[in-house]
């Protein structure tokens, strides 16, 4: 584990602050120094409020000295994805229309973090309206991958994942409608969790000029961190508590080795780059060597190509109708009902699969982090895989299959490929089994090395 407290998992930082072994003010200054030194070449953190954070950190340290009751995140300095409303702090959604937007309210997830003791000191970069698998916009420019500045950090939570990987924040909260937590987590070499749909409230999502007062279909908020234990803690803090409705999740399994695990690591519908496949297979082999049995032949009874097409229509409609309801050219209500019926059938097929298996391991993206490409849009760009040109939108091929069905998906870092770039894996479970996928992801990370600080962070 790194010696620099800025690179510790949030759970270790919080324990040290509670024990009086680490001052919140010192940790904040460490992040401020690292941002001044590292961020100019990374461009992950785009807005700072160090003055307000310093006052909050001093108050946090005073509370420790008095022996006050402390929240589970007491004194932790954190940044938040710029697509999430944060009271008193510029929150733009990456769009020039909101260049000077300073919300008067916190999104529910931000409020939950503050109530748990976290200190919000900055915002991290996003693509315009969080609508890309890269991270760049006209206001703040381009965020680069912390492992290689010529490559993308993923999107749309690319600034968040890059900041966590580079040790510029204790943890982050991202958003995910088609892979926007999972792709950046894999590309930057950190942990990410896409929760079961509805478990964490998503109001306050800035994907259109009027701000987010409603909750879009498929979209979720979730944590990005440097350990699976951090994900578990943050899930507990962020889960929906809106009486009389509260999200209660089953406990994690006592024995990971007793889990029935399947592995779906490649498929002709979205074939995998050789470098990614090599790292993924090695991670599964390491998991098996630890005593977990894995079935490499089992598959859910679905056509992945048809599911991807269905996901593209429903996710595209959710994004467009939510962000631009007056101009969106989507399906009629009757057509949407037909699409939703098809989705219900898909969810039933996934549910049947999970009567026989507890989790399934899948790729996140079919390629490693790719070069920046700001030409055209997501529908016209391409990516090279195994020497062949593929559609850019194929990067969501594997993430849409599970997001569309509202399933929990945890991404652990599983090592570096031959190019020296990180790779991740999706650990997917049935609806509501979030703590199970996090626990299994923790075992996979233990077997594969877990979080590694990129050279820029050391």
Buried (B, 14 or more C-beta within 10 A) or exposed (E): EBEEBBBBBBBBBBBBBBEEEBBBBBBBBBBBEBBEEBBEEBBBBBBBBBEBBBEBBBEBBEBBEEEEEBBBBBBBBBBBBBBBBBBEBBBBBBBEBBBEBBBEBBBBBBBBBBEBBBBBBBBBBBBBBBBBBBBBBEBBEBBBBBBBBEBBBBBBBBBBBBBBBBBBBBBBBBBBBBBBBBBBBBBBBBBBBBBBBBBBBBBBBBBBEEBBEEBBBBBBBBBBBBBBBBBBBBBEBBBBEEEEEEBEBEEBBEEBEEBBBBBBBBBEBBBBBEBBBBBBBBBBEBBBEEEBEBBEEBEBEBEBEEBBEBBBBBBBBBBBBBBBEEEBEBBEEEEBEEBBEBBEEBBEBBBEBBEEBBBBBBBBBBBBBBEBBEEEEBEEBBBEBBEEEBEBBBBBBBBBBBBBBBBBBBBBBBBBBEEEBBBBBBBBBBBBBBBBBBBBBBBBBBBBBBBBBBEBBE
